[in-house]
Amino acid sequence: MADKIFTVSQLNNHVKDLLDSDYTLSRVSVRGELSNYTMYPSGHHYFSIKDAQGALKCVMFKGSASQLRFRPSDGMSVIVFGRVAVYPRDGVYQLYVSDITLDGVGDLYVAYEQLKEKLSKEGLFDASKKKPLPKYPNTVAVITSSAGAAVRDIIRVLGSRWPLTKVIVVPVRVQGVEAPPEIVGAIRYVNNHHIAELIITGRGGGSLEDLWAFNDERVARAIFESEIPIVSAVGHEPDFTIADFVADVRAATPSNAAEIAVSDINEVRYTLNAADTRVRQSMDRELKLQRRLLEALSEKRVLQSPKYYIDDKRLLLDHCQDRLISSITHKVLLGKERYARLAAALDAMSPLKVLGRGYAMAKREDGQIIKSAADVSSGSRIVVRLKKDEIKCVVE
């Protein structure tokens, strides 16, 4: 039996001291692929670095993380620099990272980028190919794991937002090599049997490896070929899977997918109540207006007795007659005055007025006025007109 018995904390601290005293482990660089990279609200970064045979837990505190010139993500092949130490509370050794540099990209990430570029060139991501979502779907098919939290979140949100929608869960595996063909089969089953008007497919968050089923080309093509609109609901807000690009709508989380899929019954109820209020107010205003018009008409004398109407028209007729007579009389007077002015003017210009003052007017027998001696010749017969009489003469 050992001479000394350690407590757990003592042993963890002893191992920690041993590692801290090792110069090699205090300044070590490690090459590997990032996995399960998580940034906490505190600013600390937690992740693993792995290769084909193993994995190493890592932590990068806020001060060092703020110096990074790029955003690390799962699948990146990197070289990390730091020190190896034990966290005494858990008895787990990990790498405390002070710097990360890129060292190429991991196999999964390369495959992701290659498939993304291929499908983009084929037009699977085009906005013109996206199908509109039904506003009030009667049935929603949820293609995901029946045991995960994602399906519970979707059912809960759908039930609270729009209880009239029927939810059909089509259970599939969402992780592992069996997941892609199961997801493809579920999408085609819903389409072939027309069991829903909208499809939600996805899962909760995870590492790049965990989400890889939704980066599968078979799944992407099944989503694109679906006649039923599909909402992608993979719970990894910062990043996109291939399914997100192909789907008609991409949701940040499964809960968000349920919010997108259906309307909020409370908002619809509020809208209907507001519309009902506006209609009622409009009808009340119209009724009040028509009531005032009716009251005004009921007070008119013509509706109180038909004779009033005849009397009013008789008065109007008399008034029109008086105006007509007055107008005609006025016009006759104006005509008489004008006639008198014209007669006076004509009389003033009459040659008889000149003759009345002792002058005479000579005319030939054909009635032409004689203005000079050249107008007659010797022996011509002329007529001399006096005020009242005429004298017939012969020119000598």
MARSE-244459 format. One line per 8 residues: number of its first residue (from 1); their letters; for each residue x, y, z of C-alpha. Coordinates in nm, 4 decimals. Example, Ala and Ser with C-alpha at 12.3 -4.5 7.8 and 13.67 -1.06 7.14 Angstrom:
// MARSE-244459
1) AS) 1.2300 -0.4500 0.7800 ~ 1.3670 -0.1060 0.7140
//
This chain:
// MARSE-244459
1) MADKIFTV) 0.0000 0.0000 0.0000 ~ 0.1230 0.3511 -0.0782 ~ 0.2804 0.5413 0.2054 ~ 0.0702 0.8538 0.1428 ~ -0.2994 0.8833 0.0757 ~ -0.4043 1.1863 -0.1334 ~ -0.7351 1.3569 -0.1447 ~ -0.8746 1.4174 -0.4927
9) SQLNNHVK) -0.7904 1.7844 -0.4771 ~ -0.4393 1.7124 -0.3516 ~ -0.3718 1.4694 -0.6340 ~ -0.5116 1.7070 -0.8967 ~ -0.2979 1.9893 -0.7626 ~ 0.0094 1.7639 -0.7543 ~ -0.0397 1.6713 -1.1202 ~ -0.0974 2.0390 -1.1986
17) DLLDSDYT) 0.2332 2.1296 -1.0325 ~ 0.4140 1.8623 -1.2303 ~ 0.2721 1.9897 -1.5604 ~ 0.3377 2.3516 -1.4704 ~ 0.7007 2.2717 -1.3980 ~ 0.7506 2.1031 -1.7354 ~ 0.9121 2.3590 -1.9635 ~ 0.8033 2.1818 -2.2814
25) LSRVSVRG) 0.4372 2.1832 -2.1802 ~ 0.4506 2.5471 -2.0771 ~ 0.5183 2.6604 -2.4337 ~ 0.3717 2.4156 -2.6826 ~ 0.2322 2.4438 -3.0355 ~ -0.0221 2.1888 -3.1579 ~ -0.1575 2.1339 -3.5088 ~ -0.5136 2.0036 -3.5562
33) ELSNYTMY) -0.8667 2.0696 -3.6677 ~ -1.1072 2.2887 -3.4694 ~ -1.4239 2.1268 -3.3414 ~ -1.7140 2.2322 -3.1165 ~ -1.5924 2.5908 -3.1221 ~ -1.8047 2.7972 -2.8828 ~ -1.7813 3.1634 -2.7861 ~ -1.9408 3.2382 -2.4500
41) PSGHHYFS) -2.0959 3.5736 -2.3527 ~ -1.8078 3.6159 -2.1084 ~ -1.5733 3.6452 -2.4071 ~ -1.3947 3.3138 -2.3404 ~ -1.3659 3.0604 -2.6237 ~ -1.3989 2.6859 -2.5615 ~ -1.3221 2.4251 -2.8262 ~ -1.1399 2.1056 -2.9098
49) IKDAQGAL) -0.8529 2.0454 -3.1452 ~ -0.8318 1.7019 -3.2998 ~ -0.6667 1.4791 -3.5528 ~ -0.7474 1.1307 -3.6799 ~ -0.6458 0.9587 -3.3527 ~ -0.7415 1.1947 -3.0739 ~ -0.8795 1.5214 -2.9416 ~ -0.7605 1.7819 -2.6924
57) KCVMFKGS) -0.9809 2.0212 -2.4960 ~ -0.8809 2.3846 -2.5213 ~ -0.9772 2.7152 -2.3688 ~ -0.8850 3.0654 -2.4842 ~ -0.9562 3.3458 -2.2436 ~ -1.1118 3.6761 -2.3436 ~ -0.7891 3.8760 -2.3446 ~ -0.6169 3.6441 -2.5917
65) ASQLRFRP) -0.9316 3.5888 -2.7993 ~ -0.9760 3.9629 -2.8532 ~ -0.6384 3.9696 -3.0327 ~ -0.7474 3.7228 -3.3037 ~ -0.7576 3.8692 -3.6546 ~ -1.0065 3.6125 -3.7854 ~ -1.3107 3.4236 -3.6622 ~ -1.2281 3.0600 -3.5855
73) SDGMSVIV) -1.4916 2.8032 -3.6749 ~ -1.5344 2.4289 -3.6855 ~ -1.3359 2.2475 -3.9525 ~ -1.0494 2.4928 -3.9714 ~ -0.7041 2.3408 -3.9650 ~ -0.4982 2.5522 -3.7279 ~ -0.1860 2.5685 -3.5139 ~ -0.2592 2.6654 -3.1538
81) FGRVAVYP) 0.0020 2.7920 -2.9076 ~ -0.0270 2.7764 -2.5327 ~ 0.0422 2.5767 -2.2181 ~ -0.0864 2.2457 -2.0946 ~ -0.2298 2.2424 -1.7427 ~ -0.4820 2.0635 -1.5242 ~ -0.8082 2.2192 -1.4110 ~ -0.8030 2.0974 -1.0492
89) RDGVYQLY) -1.1780 2.1012 -0.9995 ~ -1.2434 1.8444 -1.2732 ~ -0.9074 1.6714 -1.2875 ~ -0.8967 1.7219 -1.6632 ~ -0.5935 1.8496 -1.8446 ~ -0.6427 2.0959 -2.1248 ~ -0.4546 2.3396 -2.3432 ~ -0.4737 2.7038 -2.2372
97) VSDITLDG) -0.4399 2.8758 -2.5739 ~ -0.2856 3.2185 -2.6158 ~ -0.2764 3.2318 -2.9977 ~ -0.4279 3.0591 -3.3028 ~ -0.2944 3.0686 -3.6568 ~ -0.4497 2.9166 -3.9692 ~ -0.2891 2.6065 -4.1128 ~ -0.5156 2.5238 -4.4029
105) VGDLYVAY) -0.8744 2.4012 -4.3756 ~ -1.0112 2.0663 -4.2509 ~ -1.1487 1.7990 -4.4818 ~ -1.5118 1.8588 -4.3851 ~ -1.4821 2.2299 -4.4422 ~ -1.3255 2.1769 -4.7830 ~ -1.6042 1.9372 -4.8771 ~ -1.8610 2.1914 -4.7576
113) EQLKEKLS) -1.7144 2.4733 -4.9663 ~ -1.6832 2.2537 -5.2740 ~ -2.0450 2.1349 -5.2540 ~ -2.1648 2.4883 -5.1850 ~ -1.9888 2.6188 -5.4966 ~ -2.1184 2.3298 -5.7097 ~ -2.4834 2.3688 -5.6090 ~ -2.4659 2.7462 -5.6370
121) KEGLFDAS) -2.3505 2.7189 -5.9978 ~ -2.6396 2.4799 -6.0695 ~ -2.8874 2.7413 -5.9436 ~ -3.0090 2.5572 -5.6337 ~ -2.9627 2.8717 -5.4234 ~ -3.1358 3.1149 -5.6617 ~ -3.3948 3.3367 -5.4961 ~ -3.6205 3.2988 -5.8011
129) KKKPLPKY) -3.6560 2.9276 -5.7226 ~ -3.7795 2.9867 -5.3680 ~ -4.1446 2.8935 -5.3066 ~ -4.3646 3.1220 -5.0944 ~ -4.4838 2.9873 -4.7611 ~ -4.8594 2.9429 -4.7056 ~ -4.9890 3.2109 -4.4697 ~ -5.2176 2.9801 -4.2703
137) PNTVAVIT) -5.1061 2.6176 -4.3258 ~ -5.3566 2.3584 -4.2102 ~ -5.0873 2.0919 -4.1639 ~ -4.7133 2.1188 -4.0974 ~ -4.4785 1.8207 -4.1295 ~ -4.1762 1.8280 -3.8964 ~ -3.8874 1.6143 -4.0195 ~ -3.6401 1.5757 -3.7336
145) SSAGAAVR) -3.5428 1.3482 -3.4500 ~ -3.8377 1.2533 -3.2320 ~ -3.6131 1.2435 -2.9249 ~ -3.4464 1.5814 -2.9562 ~ -3.5325 1.9135 -2.7992 ~ -3.5865 2.0644 -3.1435 ~ -3.9123 1.8785 -3.2094 ~ -4.0501 1.9767 -2.8683
153) DIIRVLGS) -3.9645 2.3412 -2.9293 ~ -4.1304 2.3364 -3.2716 ~ -4.4502 2.1694 -3.1446 ~ -4.4677 2.4055 -2.8478 ~ -4.4283 2.7220 -3.0565 ~ -4.6682 2.6028 -3.3293 ~ -4.9307 2.5188 -3.0678 ~ -4.9012 2.8531 -2.8927
161) RWPLTKVI) -4.8933 3.0651 -3.2089 ~ -5.1534 2.8911 -3.4254 ~ -5.3417 2.6045 -3.2498 ~ -5.5487 2.5412 -3.5643 ~ -5.2466 2.3920 -3.7429 ~ -5.2075 2.0141 -3.7302 ~ -4.8499 1.9002 -3.6666 ~ -4.7245 1.5712 -3.8134
169) VVPVRVQG) -4.3843 1.4546 -3.6879 ~ -4.1891 1.2432 -3.9351 ~ -3.9082 1.0992 -3.7181 ~ -3.5621 1.0596 -3.8722 ~ -3.2069 1.0414 -3.7533 ~ -3.0302 1.3765 -3.7852 ~ -2.6745 1.2624 -3.7182 ~ -2.4550 0.9882 -3.8578
177) VEAPPEIV) -2.4246 0.8132 -4.1924 ~ -2.7871 0.6912 -4.1805 ~ -2.9284 1.0399 -4.1377 ~ -2.9099 1.1778 -4.4960 ~ -3.1041 0.8935 -4.6645 ~ -3.3679 0.9030 -4.3902 ~ -3.4145 1.2794 -4.4284 ~ -3.4371 1.2428 -4.8071
185) GAIRYVNN) -3.6932 0.9639 -4.7744 ~ -3.9039 1.1655 -4.5303 ~ -3.9106 1.4712 -4.7622 ~ -4.0170 1.2559 -5.0572 ~ -4.2778 1.0738 -4.8473 ~ -4.4446 1.4008 -4.7436 ~ -4.4456 1.5177 -5.1062 ~ -4.5708 1.1918 -5.2568
193) HHIAELII) -4.8610 1.1575 -5.0119 ~ -4.9353 1.5332 -4.9792 ~ -4.9727 1.5041 -4.6029 ~ -4.8743 1.8645 -4.5298 ~ -4.8742 2.2121 -4.6790 ~ -4.5400 2.3071 -4.5229 ~ -4.2289 2.1165 -4.4125 ~ -3.9908 2.2076 -4.1307
201) TGRGGGSL) -3.6692 2.0072 -4.1220 ~ -3.3653 2.0470 -3.9010 ~ -3.2161 1.9743 -3.5619 ~ -3.0597 2.1433 -3.2630 ~ -2.7130 2.2904 -3.2658 ~ -2.3860 2.1033 -3.2656 ~ -2.0415 2.0794 -3.4164 ~ -1.9736 2.0693 -3.7879
209) EDLWAFND) -1.9631 1.6904 -3.7679 ~ -2.2978 1.6799 -3.5839 ~ -2.4654 1.8984 -3.8484 ~ -2.3086 1.7243 -4.1448 ~ -2.6302 1.5443 -4.2491 ~ -2.7656 1.8833 -4.3542 ~ -2.4550 1.9452 -4.5661 ~ -2.5203 1.6273 -4.7642
217) ERVARAIF) -2.5794 1.6686 -5.1390 ~ -2.8682 1.4186 -5.1360 ~ -3.0520 1.6197 -4.8723 ~ -2.9890 1.9446 -5.0615 ~ -3.1331 1.8056 -5.3846 ~ -3.4354 1.6567 -5.2072 ~ -3.5117 1.9984 -5.0543 ~ -3.4736 2.1682 -5.3920
225) ESEIPIVS) -3.7009 1.9141 -5.5664 ~ -3.9741 1.9350 -5.3016 ~ -4.3034 2.0742 -5.4331 ~ -4.3980 2.1637 -5.0756 ~ -4.2223 2.4712 -4.9280 ~ -3.9492 2.3838 -4.6787 ~ -3.8164 2.5813 -4.3825 ~ -3.4638 2.4862 -4.2752
233) AVGHEPDF) -3.4360 2.4812 -3.8955 ~ -3.0819 2.3844 -3.8038 ~ -2.9972 2.5394 -3.4690 ~ -2.6650 2.7086 -3.5390 ~ -2.7268 3.0807 -3.5634 ~ -2.3801 3.2032 -3.6737 ~ -2.3253 2.9574 -3.9591 ~ -2.5163 2.8163 -4.2566
241) TIADFVAD) -2.5531 2.4578 -4.3736 ~ -2.6117 2.3652 -4.7377 ~ -2.9742 2.2928 -4.6438 ~ -3.0111 2.6542 -4.5315 ~ -2.9051 2.7825 -4.8733 ~ -3.1371 2.5481 -5.0661 ~ -3.4458 2.5746 -4.8447 ~ -3.7206 2.8212 -4.9315
249) VRAATPSN) -3.6702 2.9952 -4.5957 ~ -3.3860 2.9637 -4.3480 ~ -3.4614 2.9885 -3.9758 ~ -3.1981 3.0577 -3.7121 ~ -3.3314 2.7938 -3.4718 ~ -3.6094 2.5332 -3.4615 ~ -3.8200 2.7695 -3.2511 ~ -3.7665 3.0463 -3.5033
257) AAEIAVSD) -3.8751 2.8089 -3.7802 ~ -4.2072 2.7535 -3.6033 ~ -4.2501 3.1299 -3.5676 ~ -4.1896 3.1742 -3.9406 ~ -4.4176 2.8851 -4.0398 ~ -4.7413 3.0153 -3.8876 ~ -4.8978 3.3449 -3.7916 ~ -4.9469 3.4493 -3.4320
265) INEVRYTL) -5.3123 3.3918 -3.3408 ~ -5.2959 3.6798 -3.0940 ~ -5.1795 3.9190 -3.3664 ~ -5.4502 3.7921 -3.6032 ~ -5.7103 3.8294 -3.3298 ~ -5.5887 4.1835 -3.2607 ~ -5.6055 4.2671 -3.6324 ~ -5.9589 4.1280 -3.6602
273) NAADTRVR) -6.0723 4.3117 -3.3495 ~ -5.9242 4.6355 -3.4823 ~ -6.0958 4.5828 -3.8173 ~ -6.4243 4.5053 -3.6403 ~ -6.3913 4.8234 -3.4380 ~ -6.3242 5.0310 -3.7510 ~ -6.6243 4.8764 -3.9299 ~ -6.8522 4.9406 -3.6335
281) QSMDRELK) -6.7345 5.2998 -3.6023 ~ -6.7827 5.3554 -3.9735 ~ -7.1335 5.2086 -3.9602 ~ -7.2198 5.4204 -3.6568 ~ -7.1040 5.7356 -3.8378 ~ -7.3013 5.6428 -4.1478 ~ -7.6141 5.5643 -3.9454 ~ -7.5888 5.8949 -3.7611
289) LQRRLLEA) -7.5470 6.0816 -4.0892 ~ -7.8454 5.9070 -4.2482 ~ -8.0507 5.9660 -3.9338 ~ -7.9766 6.3407 -3.9505 ~ -8.0720 6.3446 -4.3189 ~ -8.3945 6.1618 -4.2403 ~ -8.4798 6.4055 -3.9618 ~ -8.4083 6.6992 -4.1919
297) LSEKRVLQ) -8.6331 6.5544 -4.4612 ~ -8.9094 6.4749 -4.2157 ~ -8.9197 6.8425 -4.1157 ~ -8.9702 6.9615 -4.4727 ~ -9.3203 7.1003 -4.5429 ~ -9.3542 6.8947 -4.8586 ~ -9.3492 6.5732 -4.6559 ~ -9.5923 6.7105 -4.3988
305) SPKYYIDD) -9.8641 6.7798 -4.6652 ~ -9.8667 6.7334 -5.0468 ~ -10.0543 7.0660 -5.0753 ~ -9.7475 7.2484 -4.9448 ~ -9.5537 7.1282 -5.2435 ~ -9.8206 7.2532 -5.4866 ~ -9.8373 7.5870 -5.3054 ~ -9.4624 7.6245 -5.3246
313) KRLLLDHC) -9.4649 7.5498 -5.6963 ~ -9.7539 7.7918 -5.7524 ~ -9.5586 8.0668 -5.5793 ~ -9.2554 7.9788 -5.7863 ~ -9.4658 7.9930 -6.1029 ~ -9.6032 8.3356 -6.0094 ~ -9.2563 8.4582 -5.9363 ~ -9.1306 8.3307 -6.2731
321) QDRLISSI) -9.4275 8.4898 -6.4494 ~ -9.3601 8.8268 -6.2849 ~ -8.9970 8.8094 -6.3816 ~ -9.0859 8.7144 -6.7395 ~ -9.3358 9.0024 -6.7771 ~ -9.0937 9.2474 -6.6212 ~ -8.8199 9.1308 -6.8540 ~ -9.0412 9.1587 -7.1659
329) THKVLLGK) -9.1690 9.5029 -7.0643 ~ -8.8173 9.6214 -7.0069 ~ -8.7052 9.4929 -7.3467 ~ -9.0047 9.6625 -7.5211 ~ -8.9219 9.9937 -7.3551 ~ -8.5608 9.9612 -7.4597 ~ -8.6784 9.8881 -7.8166 ~ -8.9045 10.1912 -7.8265
337) ERYARLAA) -8.6309 10.4184 -7.7011 ~ -8.3871 10.2855 -7.9582 ~ -8.6488 10.3240 -8.2348 ~ -8.7095 10.6853 -8.1351 ~ -8.3352 10.7624 -8.1380 ~ -8.2898 10.6059 -8.4805 ~ -8.6006 10.7845 -8.6226 ~ -8.4744 11.1194 -8.4959
345) ALDAMSPL) -8.1319 11.0566 -8.6454 ~ -8.2857 10.9531 -8.9762 ~ -8.5175 11.2533 -8.9810 ~ -8.2257 11.4856 -8.9152 ~ -8.0527 11.3502 -9.2220 ~ -8.3662 11.3624 -9.4498 ~ -8.3393 11.5901 -9.7610 ~ -8.6961 11.7038 -9.6975
353) KVLGRGYA) -8.5641 11.9047 -9.4083 ~ -8.3362 12.0940 -9.6479 ~ -8.6204 12.1517 -9.8947 ~ -8.8324 12.2893 -9.6157 ~ -8.5893 12.5770 -9.5791 ~ -8.6522 12.6972 -9.9420 ~ -8.4066 12.4831 -10.1326 ~ -8.5013 12.2704 -10.4364
361) MAKREDGQ) -8.3679 11.9381 -10.5718 ~ -8.3388 11.8749 -10.9495 ~ -8.3768 11.5228 -11.0911 ~ -8.3774 11.3811 -11.4350 ~ -8.6793 11.1886 -11.5561 ~ -8.5063 10.8622 -11.4662 ~ -8.4853 10.9841 -11.1047 ~ -8.1094 11.0514 -11.0963
369) IIKSAADV) -8.0101 11.3584 -10.8925 ~ -7.8580 11.6372 -11.1028 ~ -7.5355 11.7434 -10.9418 ~ -7.3862 11.9524 -11.2253 ~ -7.4764 12.0997 -11.5733 ~ -7.2863 11.8168 -11.7310 ~ -7.5593 11.5753 -11.6067 ~ -7.8139 11.7307 -11.8561
377) SSGSRIVV) -7.8194 11.8678 -12.2069 ~ -8.0265 12.1252 -12.3905 ~ -8.3835 12.0064 -12.4307 ~ -8.3624 11.7557 -12.1412 ~ -8.6685 11.7238 -11.9271 ~ -8.6096 11.7496 -11.5550 ~ -8.8171 11.7581 -11.2368 ~ -8.7533 12.0153 -10.9676
385) RLKKDEIK) -8.8660 11.9022 -10.6272 ~ -8.9815 12.1642 -10.3840 ~ -9.0969 12.1279 -10.0217 ~ -9.4434 12.0065 -10.1157 ~ -9.4646 12.0152 -10.4956 ~ -9.2734 11.9292 -10.8081 ~ -9.2096 12.1393 -11.1200 ~ -9.1460 11.9757 -11.4561
393) CVVE) -8.9048 12.1778 -11.6650 ~ -8.7153 12.1737 -11.9941 ~ -8.3475 12.2687 -12.0086 ~ -8.2773 12.5497 -12.2630
//
